[in-house]
């Protein structure tokens, strides 16, 4: 597969596209086929050797920290994702996103917002998580409070404005004069032109300053924070002595991957409360050009690389998706050690007009080699688990099942029958009643 790597630290010229081996997942990892990858300021810092987490011992190194794509493989302990799921992720530093397939821990990954394409989704993770954790985890921002965001038109800033508004906060932001309309449309309540106005003279005291600029801007920000408030920065550690004297909480942080928070952000996007702004896109081979553009040009929103071309898909609504059958992915094979339960693929939507007979059996009585659907309660829902009995004495299985809707369980069992007339055995746990709509139970 292709990847953009560096073998030494330096300028954009040290970046090179190379052929490297496709990764295989550990038990708690997944492999994402990357459709798009975001370009962030931290990528350039890593390339220049100015990011302490990545050192010479880590070279050669694949750049990039966030991606969108689809699940290509999963580790044996991963139950939250299936092959083919559309996802996006903020990656740990040990894995780079400027490549066609990337490893990620399952807890770094979330289902892609349905309202975004791959490019839009790739623009979200790092910047979105950085804004989220700065405002809420470190800043403690709550509904009804006031926040001043420095640099509101950038990748992190444009998310921060929208997250704060979505949570019910009042928002002021500093931007250039050309970005005033942009951040106003995002929901900012007060917009300050940082070149023509001094924010400390016109902004009433706030509960939180979210600093994405640093330097003199950070120093001046102490004067607008309420006692008991906070000054939180992504760039440099604020003056702790001054913060203590003013009774202000102050700190710098580094964002950490968090799939659960990413899922919350996806929900806000799909609810129409957050818009994603992509300033420009580049091909993977143009990664150096993309980094240069991010540094040298005035960027409003995010810069994104397109990596693997995404194949067109038929859009299926949620109700239909829940009724889809799961079949083994025969065409791509199965990685060694990969649990078959994670290689089910959506199949035929059409249910047969007439169902075959199903035979009920007590646990452990089904003949070896028989197909069994075990129905049980999962919360307030009935779910099915399909298995093929290898040894009844040991209750062994040839392939494991995965919790699914009854309709999908029947279709999965049908897809594994050697003979269309073969009886499928059914086990009903205590409290589960047979639904006549499922077929005839012998």
N, C-alpha and C positions, 0 to 999 in steps of 0.2 A: 504494500500500500504506500501511498505518498504522504509525506509529512514535511513540515517546515521545521528544520532544526538549526541549532547553532553549535559549533565546536569550540568556539572561543567567544569572549565578550567583546563588544565593540559597537560600531554603527550599523545601519541597516544592511550594509554589504556583507555582514557575517551570516546573514540568514540564507539558507539554501534548501531547495526542495530535494528530498532524497527518498529512495525506496527503502523501507524498513519492514520488519516482520509485523504481521497483524497480531494484536495481543489476544491472549486467552484469559478468561476470568478466573480469579480465585473464588472460593466458596461464597463470599459476601460481595462479589463484584458483578458488574454487568459490562458488556461491550456495546457501545453506541456507534451506529453508523452515522457519521457526522454529515448533516446536510449544510449546516452553517455554523460559523464560529465568530464570536465577537472579538473586536480589537479594543484593548483597554490601555490606559497609560502604564499600568503595571507591567504589561508585556515589554514595553520599551525599557523599563527599569531593569527587568530581568536580563534582557538582551545586552544592556550596558554593564551588567555586573553590579548594579546598585541596589539589588533586592537581596537582603542577607539570607533569606531562606534558600536561595539557589546559589551554590558556590561552584568552584571549578571541579570539585569531585562529582558533581551532578551532570557534567558535560559528557557526551553530547546531549542536548536538551531540546525537547519539543515545546515551543511557545504556545500561549493561549490558555485562558482559564474558564471560558464558558462556551457551551455548545447547545445546539438543538439537533435532533435527529430521531432515529428509531432504534429500538432494542434489537441487536443482532445476535447476542448470546447472553446467557445468565449463569451465574454460579449455582452450585447445588443447594445453597442455603437461601437463595433469593426466591421469595414467593409473591412479592408485591408487584412484579412486572412480568409480562409475557413477551415473547418474540414478536416484533412488529409494532409494539406500542410506541406511540409518538411521545417523546420526552424532551426535557431540557434540563441542564445541570450547570451548577457552579462547581468546578473541579478543584480538588486538592492540588497543591503545588507540584506533587510528584508526577502528575499526568497533564499533558498539554493538549489543547484543543485544535491546534492547527494541523490536523491529520484526518485521514479518511475514516479510521476506526479508533476509538479512544476508550480506555478503561475508566470506570468510575465506581465508587462505592454506592451501594443501593440507597443509602441514606442521604446521598448528595443529589439524588435525582427526583424529579417530579413529572407528572403528566403535563404535557405541553398545553397551554391555553388553546381551546378549540377555535377561538376567534382570530388567532394569529397564524401566519404562515411560518415556515422554518426560519426565514431571515428575521422576522419580527421577534420570534421566540428566542433566537440566539442573542438578541440585543438586551435581554432582560436579566439573566441570572446574576452575574457579578455586580453590575450597577444596582440592580434591584435589591439584592441582599445587603449590599453596602448601605444603601439608603435606609432599608428597613431596620437593620441592626443599630445604625447610628441614631435614628429617631426614637425607636421604641426600647431596644434592649439596653443601650448605653445612655440615651437621652431621657428615657422615661416619659416621653410625650404622651399626654392624655387628651381626651376630648375636652374642648373648651379652653385649652391652653394656647399660648402664643409662641411661635417659633420664627426665628430669622435664619434663612438658609442663604449662605454665601455661595454664589456660582450656580444659580438655579436653572440655567439653560443647558448645562452640560449633561453628560450621561447619567451620573448619579443624581445631580440636582433636579433634573426634570422628573425623575421618579419621586424624589423626596417631597417636592411640592404636592404631587398628586396623592401620595400616601398620607401625608399630614392632613390634607383636606378630606380624604376619605374617612379618616378617623375623627373628624370633627374639630380639628385645630384651626386657629387663625394663622395665616402665613404671610410673612414678608420675605422678600428676596432681593439680592443685589445681582445685577446683570449689566451688560452694555446697553446702550440706547437702542441698538438694532434688535435686541431680544425682548424689549418691553412687551410688545404685543404677544409674542410667543408665550411668555410665562403667565401673562394675564389670561390667555386662553386656557392654560393649564389649571387655573384656579387661584393664583396668587392674589392676596387681598391688598398688598402694598408692594409696589415695585420701585426699587431705587437704582438710578443710573450711577454706578460706582465711580465713574469718571467725573461726573458733574455735581454729584451730591455726596454729602457725608452722612452715612446711615445713622451714626450715633447722635446726630443733631435732629433727625426727623422721625426716628422710630421710637415709639413708646417702649418701656421695659418689657422684656420677653422672658418666658420661662426657659427657653432653650435657644442657644445659638448652635447651628449645625454648620461647622466650618469646613468648606471644601477648597479654600484658597490659601490659608496659612499666612505667615509673615506678619506684616504690619496690620493687615485686616484682622487677624486673630487678636493681636494686642489691643486694638481699638474696640474689639467686641466685648471685652470685660465690662465696659461702661454701660452696656444695654441689658445686661443679665440681672434679673431680679435676685435678691438674696434668697438662697435656697434653690436657685435655678441651676442650669448646667451649661457648660461650654464644651462641646464634643467635636473633635477634629479627626479627619482621616489622614492628615499630613504630618503634623508635628505636635509634640507634647506641649500643652499649654503650661504657663507659669503657675506651678502648684502653690508657691508662696503667696502670690497675688490672689489666687483663687481662694485660699484659706482666709486671707485677710478680708476679702469681700464676701465671705460665706457663700461661695459659689463652688459647685462641684465641677471639676474639669478633668479631661482625659483625652488620650488618643487611643484608637483601636484599629485592629485589622479585621476585616470581615472574614467570617468562617462559613464554609459550605453548610447548607441546612435545607434539606429537601422539604421538610414540613413547612418552613417559612416560604419556600418557593411555591408550594402549593397554595398557600394563602394569597400570595401575590397573583398567581394564575386566576384564582377566583375573582379577585378585584378587576382583573383585565377582562374576563369574560362577562362580568356584570356591567361593563362599560364605565367603570369608575376610574380606570387608569388607561391612558393611551401610550403607546410605544412609538417613539420617534426615531427613525433610522435616517441618518444624514446622508450616508453613501454606502455603496457595496463594492467589493473588489473580489476578484478570483483568488484562489489559494496561491497561485504563482505570483500574485501581486501583493503578497503580505508585507513586503518591505515598503512598497509604495503606500499601503494603507496605514502603516505605522507613521510614516513621514507626514501623511496628510493629517493624522490626528494631532501631531505635535505642532505642525507649522500653520495649519489653517484654523479659522474660527469654526468650531464644530458645534452644531446645535443638535443634540441627541446622540446617537451611536453610529459607529462604523462597524460594518459586518463583512466577513469573508464568506463567500459561497464555496462549498467544498465538494461534496458528492451531489450530483443532480438527483433530485427527488422524483421518483416515478409517480405519475398521476394515479389517484385512487378514487374508487367509488365512495361517495359520502353516504354513511349509514347513520340513521338517528339512534339515540340511546336505546329505545325500546327494541328496535331490530337487532342491535348489537347484543343485547342480553339474550336473544333467542338464537344466536348463531351457533352452529355446531363447531366443535373443536376437533381437529384432525392432526395427526402427526405430520410434521413438515418433512415429507419424504424427499423433496427435491434438493434440499441443501445438506442433508445428512445431519448427524448428531455428533457434537464434539465428545471426545472421550471423557467419561465421567459425568456427562450432562444428564440431569434428571429429565426423563421424557415428559414429565408433567409440564415442563416449561417450553416444550416444543409443539404445543397445540396451535393450530392456525385456524382462523375463522373459515367456515365452510358454507355449505348450501343453506340458504334462508328458507327454502320451500319445505314445509313439513309434508310427509306422505299422507295420502288420503285415508289410508287404513293402516293401523299399527299392528305389529305382530303380537303374539302372545308373550307374556312375561310370567315367569314361575317364581313364586315366593319360596324362600328356603331359610331354615334356621342357620345361624352362624356356624361355619365349619362343616356343613353338610354338602355344599356344592361340589360337584366333581372337579378333579384337577383339569385345568384347561378351559373351564367355563368362564364366561363373562358375567360379572356381577355389578349391579348398581346398588350402592348403599345410600339410602335416603335418611336424612337426619335434620334436626333443627339447627339453624345457624342464626342466632338471635330470634327474630319473629318470622324468619323465612325458612322454607324447605329447600335444601340443597342436595345435590347428588355427588357421589364419589364413585368413579368407574375404575375397576381393576380386573385383571385376568388372573385367576387362581392358578398358581403353579404347584403348591403343595398344601393341601387342606390341613394336614396335621400341624404344619408350621405357620399356617395362615400367611403364606408367602404370596408375592405377586410378581408377575412378569413385568408389568408396567404400573406405575402409580397413577392415581387420578388426581384431580384438582377440583376444589369446590366450585360448583357451577349451577346454573339454573337447571331444573328438571329437563326442560326441552333440549338443552345443550348436552346433558348427560345421556339422553336417549340417542341423540345423533352421534355422539362419540362412540357409544357402544356399537351402534349400527356400522360405523366405519371400520370397526375391528373384527366384525363377524366373518369367519371364513366361508360360511354358507348363509345365504339370506334367510333360510328357513330355520337356522339354529336358534334355540331358545335362549333368551337372556334371563339370568337369575336376578332376583330382587331381594334385598334385605331391608326391612323397615325397622328402624330403631324404635324403642318404646315411645308412644305418643304420636307417631306419624301415621296418618291414614292414607290409604291408596286413593288417588284421584282417578275416577273412571275415564277422564279425558286423556289420561296417559296411555290407555290401552286396556287389554284384557289380562287380568291377573289370575293365573292358574294355581 
